């Protein structure tokens, strides 16, 4: 049995009571909303208040592009100013200001400068990822009909198309590149269909062909999206000629899909669709479950869970007159495939954003000279929380659980440790974040894998080594990682927000306890 401290069990009991009372009341009130201005201290955060907003976010923003669009909308409403990467930032940043920048439409960095900020002061950073396992349409997604079925050519992203994707209701969404026929200008539009259009059908087991992960992903996991029996009956023909004209992008895609996407975007001329980046996703809404509604069942929890909680924590963070640090949240694309692209954490997106921000702030202040020394000082005074979901203790595979290191749902975030440096957490950073939890009224769990298992990776090591900042890995627990549909606790989005807000608000205070 896993041993827990009395403090842990008191907090766990408190969360259990929330499940049966406060959460039920919160979910029953469909008109209830959370006012950012009402939450002052992290201890005031009620986790149950954030269950419904998280479910709504998960259901309405299935792709990484929709997630960034959601974050941009929230930031604009909260008074954040966009900083276009192609423009000069000189004179545009000042203490007390709130800003954000995006890259590729799939990564976003938002930060608030303390009103008492001085160049060289530190940055309280939270970094995570918003990409998820998916199946993306191939550049030429049209496939020949097979036995009366219209099929769709897709490519797996990060080991999708596994058995958890079979016999699921799949829809399609993403970004579409469009040229305005009147102005000649090119723009990006977001599209998603609100009903399932695709399915990967399984084969009955009595045929003697295994359907448990041993199938060819190219030929035996192809989605069906419609019917075409024109080969046997001209009266039942549903075949359509390619759209958009010879040589156009639309001509390489299934005509009916082109019509659906064009209809969503109000496009009349199919030839103006220059390209798209569409993907399949589980169309079932995110929902609560369990006897006391203590679970959340949803697709894409890894990692639109920690990223949403961190982002909302930034929006709820304090903005006191005496705060001298920068509070920042960076959400990256491509973590599931190694973070190697420019919008990934291995790129220069975060370091260059910080350098440009510090440069602008230093040049507008008197007595400071921007250069490597100022950047080095900034990084030395900073702290990074690498935030990614982590494995919860599993009830059916107890042999994978490590005593004292397997976190539970609806308790609190887990500090993740890996002796082989797949995680950044060390004794100093654990002590710092335990102090943050003390000030925030939260409980920190522990996560570490067994010696006979292998750990996954996070954005933490790559970012902390690139900038030289102190760091720790923090995760919200979940079950069924890398499945098309996973499980977390219904209080966990709010518990994550509570901890992350506590970090953003209290990092400066805690840092002073170490460095007077």
Number of C-alpha atoms within 10 A of each C-alpha: 6 10 10 12 7 9 9 17 14 12 16 19 11 12 22 18 11 20 21 14 12 17 25 15 14 17 17 11 10 9 7 12 12 10 8 13 10 10 15 15 18 26 17 12 22 17 21 24 20 24 21 23 16 21 19 13 17 22 17 16 18 26 28 24 25 21 24 23 18 14 21 21 12 15 22 14 10 13 12 20 19 15 18 12 12 6 7 11 15 14 12 14 22 19 20 17 16 22 20 22 20 22 17 11 17 22 25 25 24 26 25 24 24 24 18 15 19 18 26 22 21 24 27 21 24 30 26 30 32 29 29 26 23 22 21 21 20 18 16 15 15 20 15 12 18 13 11 16 16 21 23 24 22 24 21 18 17 17 15 19 27 18 18 15 21 19 13 19 17 22 21 25 24 22 20 19 15 21 17 13 11 6 7 10 9 14 11 13 13 19 23 23 15 11 12 17 17 24 23 20 15 14 12 10 9 7 7 8 11 13 17 11 11 11 15 11 16 12 8 15 21 21 22 18 19 16 17 19 18 14 13 11 9 10 8 12 14 15 17 10 11 18 20 20 12 11 9 17 21 24 19 19 22 24 18 17 16 21 17 15 21 18 12 13 15 10 17 11 13 20 20 20 22 16 17 21 16 23 23 27 27 23 22 17 15 24 20 21 14 11 9 15 17 22 21 24 21 22 26 27 29 27 25 28 28 32 29 26 24 30 26 25 26 24 19 25 24 22 15 12 11 10 20 20 27 27 27 25 27 26 32 30 27 24 24 20 15 15 19 13 14 16 23 25 30 20 17 15 20 23 16 11 17 20 19 18 21 24 22 20 25 23 16 17 13 9 8 15 13 17 12 10 10 19 22 16 14 22 22 17 19 24 25 25 29 28 32 26 27 26 23 23 22 16 10 7 8 11 10 15 20 17 18 14 21 24 30 23 23 27 26 30 32 28 29 30 23 19 12 9 13 19 25 28 25 18 9 12 19 20 12 20 24 17 17 25 23 15 18 22 17 22 21 23 23 19 28 23 20 16 9 6 9 11 15 10 16 26 26 27 21 18 22 19 12 15 17 16 20 19 27 27 30 34 29 32 30 26 22 16 18 19 20 24 20 18 23 26 27 29 27 28 32 27 26 31 28 29 30 32 30 27 30 27 28 23 24 22 14 17 15 9 10 8 8 7
